[in-house]
């Protein structure tokens, strides 16, 4: 179990903070992105990603655990049917936090937290990496063969000159 955060909460009490994060998670799943302060976005990210992981499992127990946090049944339905389906190929990193200009009223650091909806191009990236390593492995082998080819005649000529000197 992770150790609790020390110091002041985002709100006045731990219960208020939990309710506030639950409301922000509900808004995030309804709208796909929300604008909030940076500390709130950083505290929301682990909660939202854990809820998406539960939604990807899709069983009844996971649905009930999500319902403990998100009380709106229609949002839970969207989370389990649409959002979990979009995130099926993704192995984490379901949300993105982008810093924006400070808030006008109090100049607090603001951020946009959004769901990552781009498809994962994992296989293409892996193929490119494998091709790059193959090229990198072949390049030193080709260079070594080329240097041996250029050095070999010099050794042969030196060996050929040495017996000639002994004969004289």
LOTIMI-93962 format. One record per residue: residue in one letter; x, y, z of N, C-alpha, C in turn. Coordinates in steps of 0.001 Angstrom, whole numbers, plus 500000, padded with zeros to 6 digits. Layout:
aXYZXYZXYZ ...
***
This chain:
x500839498823500000500000500000500000500884501240500000 x500599502197499129501436503395499111501256504214500384 x502314504885500759502233505704501966501405506947501680 x500634507403502654499817508592502423500681509827502213 x500157510752501466500861512012501236500867512820502523 x501989513404502827502097514238504016501718515670503661 x501343516414504656501080517824504430499636518115504111 x499369519328503671497982519745503439497377519029502227 x496071518884502273495317518252501191494953519299500147 x494402518825499054493932519754498030492733520544498533 x491954519923499391490778520591499941490919520626501462 x489824520867502160489912521051503603490088519741504352 x489569518637503831489672517368504546489900516241503539 x490348515089504009490546513965503091489256513524502395 x488130513589503113486861513212502501486495514178501371 x486716515466501606486418516456500570487330516246499365 x488599515903499612489529515659498505489086514453497679 x488665513376498348488184512199497632486975512530496770 x486030513277497324484843513647496558485186514555495386 x486122515469495610486526516376494545487205515598493407 x488091514660493736488752513854492715487742512964491986 x486752512443492706485720511636492057484912512474491074 x484589513703491441483862514587490522484708514942489309 x486014515178489522486883515494488385487029514282487470 x487105513074488032487186511868487209485909511687486401 x484773511958487014483506511872486301483475512850485128 x483907514080485361483940515080484285484931514686483198 x486065514111483602487061513679482614486495512600481704 x485791511632482260485244510551481440484044511017480621 x483333512027481090482219512567480311482711513364479118 x483703514229479351484113515195478329485392514813477589 x486195513936478125487442513561477466488621514415477880 x488363515623478347489429516519478813488827517565479730 x489622517974480726489181519036481622490366519955481898 x490061521202482206491070522183482571490976522400484079 x492107522271484747492146522401486197493530522894486599 x493771522968487890495116523370488332496059522189488200 x497331522477488136498334521436487943498377520439489097 x498349520869490378498352519866491454497129518949491429 x495969519500491082494774518663491001494893517664489854 x495440518094488740495616517183487604496587516066487957 x497649516399488670498622515382489060498040514386490053 x497121514835490897496474513934491847495380513113491174 x494789513639490098493717512940489398494245511817488509 x495417511988487957495939511020486990495972509582487511 x496555509287488679496574507885489120495177507307489353 x494268508117489847492903507650490078492225507309488757 x492331508193487777491689507968486477492284506744485782 x493599506582485857494220505439485188493845504132485869 x493714504142487188493288502934487888491849502574487516 x490975503578487380489589503318486994489513502765485570 x490347503255484680490369502730483310490864501289483297 x491831500978484148492323499604484236491210498672484713 x490429499112485686489281498318486120488298498139484972 x488067499187484214487120499113483097487613498153482017 x488910498064481830489449497138480834489218495689481241 x489190495411482558488881494050483009487455493685482639 x486527494623482896485165494469482422484261493551483217 x484698492960484326483831492055485068482969492824486071 x482086492108486723481130492729487627481815493348488839 x482809492658489378483511493191490551484213494506490213 x484820494575489046485480495816488629484465496934488457 x483310496598487898482272497613487715481799498148489065 x481665497273490045481230497716491372482303498550492057 x483576498220491838484649499028492429484685500417491807 x484416500512490519484373501824489866483160502604490350 x482051501912490580480831502583491058481005503165492459 x481975502668493224482261503266494531482782504690494372 x483518504941493294484123506256493084483209507121492225 x482783506595491091481958507350490148480516506910490353 x479678507819490841478315507464491214477334507563490049 x477763508115488937476890508303487779476944507047486908 x475816506333486795475801505063486069476038505237484576 x475574506337484021475779506536482584477259506763482270 x477969507451483158479408507665482951480157506342483096 x479747505514484047480382504202484219480132503347482978 x478933503436482417478628502683481200479528503133480045 x479688504444479890480569504972478836482012504519479085 x482428504537480341483794504119480685484026502662480312 x483088501793480618483267500370480363483058499986478902 x482231500710478176481955500322476794482854501042475796 x482963502368475906483694503123474884485150503344475251 x485394503885476425486763504265476791487634503029476965 x487114501991477621487904500769477798488202500116476459 x487281500232475529487493499673474198488602500426473453 x488626501747473618489681502554472984491053502247473574 x491102501958474872492370501762475572492804500300475609 x492143499433474872492407497995474953493858497659474589 x494415498284473572495780497979473133496841498708473938 x496437499705474689497383500525475447497664499871476791 x498932499831477194499333499186478446499656500209479521 x498859501212479648499109502258480628499285503588479920 x499373504647480694499509505969480095498249506388479396 x497107506228480075495826506525479463495508508013479468 x496200508786480294495917510218480391497167511017480063 x496934512265479693498028513180479354497771514496480069 x498812515038480694498714516345481349499542517334480539 x498895518416480110499563519463479341499464520752480140 x500614521352480433500604522627481164500183523743480227 x499365524640480758498920525793479980499269527055480760 x498869528203480246499186529482480884498560529544482279 x499166530282483181498581530391484533497175530966484490 x496387530594485489495013531053485573494989532556485796 x494020533234485193493993534691485207493728535246486600 x492804534684487341492396535258488609493465535234489674 x494108534077489878495068533957490973496454533515490518 x496688533408489232497976533041488649498461531677489119 x497535530770489450497939529419489821498249528635488549 x499201527712488615499560526953487407498386526084486961 x498003526233485714496860525496485177497356524403484239 x496512523405484050496853522292483180495588521715482580 x495760521033481464494679520293480830495016518823480985 x494096518056481564494264516610481626493262516015480663 x493752515107479803492897514543478771493184513071478593 x492216512377478032492389510965477720493176510844476420 x494108509926476373494896509693475169494090508764474270 x493687509272473127492836508495472226493563508026470971 x494806508415470801495542507987469619495810506487469698 x495718505791468578496000504351468615497490504100468855 x497765502962469460499140502597469771499753501980468529 x500894502488468112501617501951466961502816501163467459 x502576500238468358503654499515469020504416498622468042 x503696497903467177504351496970466275505245497701465287 x504793498844464786505604499609463844506861500134464523 x506736500581465751507893501087466483508888499965466742 x508385498801467095509266497661467359509979497244466085 x509269497230464962509899496855463693510982497850463310 x510712499145463516511719500162463201512941500001464089 x512737499707465352513851499530466278514673498304465911 x513987497221465562514715496017465154515512496261463878 x514934496987462938515650497304461700516863498178461986 x516714499130462892517837500001463229518954499215463915 x518603498282464795519650497491465447520324496562464458 x519552496053463502520148495180462489521149495965461642 x520768497172461248521670498021460468522896498387461304 x522686498685462571523808499044463440524746497866463649 x524208496645463730525055495461463886525823495155462610 x525191495385461464525850495105460189526931496141459870 x526750497367460286527706498421459964529073498169460600 x529183497842461892530519497563462444531147496317461831 x530346495310461481530890494107460862531454494439459476 x530756495284458724531236495682457403532496496538457522 x532523497427458517533703498251458726534901497400459145 x534677496415459987535756495545460435536300494742459260 x535422494252458395535863493501457219536642494409456277 x536216495645456140536917496574455248538288496917455811 x538402497117457108539712497434457692540635496229457631 x540116495019457801540946493826457688541430493662456255 x540566493987455312540948493859453902542048494861453562 x542011496043454123543046497029453813544324496748454592 x544231496166455777545422495872456567546089494580456132 x545369493644455619545925492353455241547002492486454167 x546828493252453118547906493362452126549173493972452731 x549042494879453654550223495464454262550984494408455053 x550295493530455752550956492462456503551596491475455553 x550895491165454458551443490223453482552697490806452826 x552702492076452522553880492686451890555038492730452877 x554731492977454153555798492980455152556365491583455314 x555511490562455289555977489179455396556761488793454151 x556386489280453014557100488966451773558459489673451749 x558582490849452310559847491580452327560832490963453322 x560338490409454411561222489868455430562038488684454911 x561489487691454218562342486614453691563292487125452624 x562896488121451889563783488663450863565008489283451506 x564829489913452661565982490498453351566884489411453913 x566325488326454375567109487218454931567908486537453839 x567399486498452642568081485818451524569312486602451092 x569350487834451286570472488618450814571602488483451730 
***
